[in-house]
Amino acid sequence: MSSAVMNTHASPQGRAPFVSTRQAISRRKFLRGSGVLLTLPMLDAMTPVFAAVAKRFAADATPGGKPRRMFGICNNLGLLPEHFFPNQDGRDYPLSPYFEILKEHRDQFTVFSGVSHPEVDGGHPADNCFLTAAPHPGSAGFKNTISLDQYIGERIGHLTRFPSLTLGVNVQQGLRSLSWTGSGVLIPCEEKAADVFARMFLQGTKSETEAQIRKLETGQSILDTVAGQAKDLQRKAGARDRDRLDQYFTSVRDLEQRMQMSREWENKPKPKVSAPSPLDPASPKAYMDKVKLMYDMARLAFETDSTRSISLLLDSVNSPAIEFGEVKTSDGYHNLSHHGKSKEKLAQLKTIDEWHMKLLSELFSELKNVKEDGEPLLDRTMILYGSNLGNANTHVTTNMPTIFVGGGFRHGQHLAFDKQHNYPLPNLFVSMLQRLGLETDKFASSTGTMRGLELAQA
């Protein structure tokens, strides 16, 4: 269970003022004796505004069938559109320069053009909405919504040791992430591949395991204590407050169930892998090396069924001049993206983009080579790769470059939509959720499932 969920506080923005003749319940009085700060639901009887601990988990939903997974990747400086988008649509489209690098995987991916998140604007801040599609991220009163990976983690995360993994490369910590809770709280990215590897595969000592279990037990006792105190409020609460307290008790029970599952995983041995622990590059200039390591961590996580939901933010905006192989860029990644049609900058950006495609090609090949019940792991892994920016040079958030790979869909096509009046990309999210076995027909601003995307033949 993420600490971000435990420490969530709701914003009072947008809540209408009210007048109450009841005596206000003191926050200090309520918490006296508990020695902890745990948020309560927003009650009319409280002057300070409290939030529910978390959105209710649907932890009992266990989709049947073979395990399927989701990997969402956002490069927040995008790719050069003229080299990315194919000139024709359909299944026989000529490959664009970038997709020539991926040609051996042609039948395993679909290219989208003319797609975006409706009303997601604001340029660079839109990367926080890549998996949420929450509107107007640049506005003063913006509050994010749950991200696709966390939506998945809440519903099937109990099936694996980790409900989800939130990864990043060169991320501006505290300001950017692809993962957001149901309360709109940012989940920080893990940037060190070695730490991710250790969490997944290095078994702690018996004393360390026991210490972790004690922490979980302490957390559960805190929930029990505060829930018990909250029940005392019901005698004084009005009808609206009683409804909110009922929701709160449900959230507490769900959190307790999640902690119980975490405690059970602590007693289970971690999987063994032959891969060595990675060595993290010391410099952010080794951007491509970091990307490769995170792809490796995602592959290992899926291969060992350690999680089924991963997000990865490639914070190119926060990356300096980068070095890979014999190539060294002359300027920071962000500055290069504002190329002003400079031939020198465009050439360097094209080289960077081509390396991104090469790393993706390697990832696809590795997932193809791993077999699960005789099937390529790629056929059970949905990979969404794209950007919040359609063109980083102009900061537009429409016509987002998007590739969708694997997962048991019928690929090998370019689905081209209207570049002036874009088709909602959240429709793809609905198709992905349904492929995971989750019964839903709505996510964010979706209007249905992704038109033209069909399931592969069984």
PyMOL commands that set and color helices and strands:
alter all, ss='L'
color gray80, all
select helices_A, chain A and resi 3-6+27-31+81-84+97-100+103-108+124-129+148-159+193-201+206-233+239-266+287-303+316-318+333-337+343-369+377-380+426-435
alter helices_A, ss='H'
color red, helices_A
select strands_A, chain A and resi 69-75+109-113+115-116+165-169+309-314+323-324+327-328+371-372+375-376+381-386+402-406+409-410+413-416+423-424+454-455
alter strands_A, ss='S'
color yellow, strands_A
deselect
rebuild
show_as cartoon
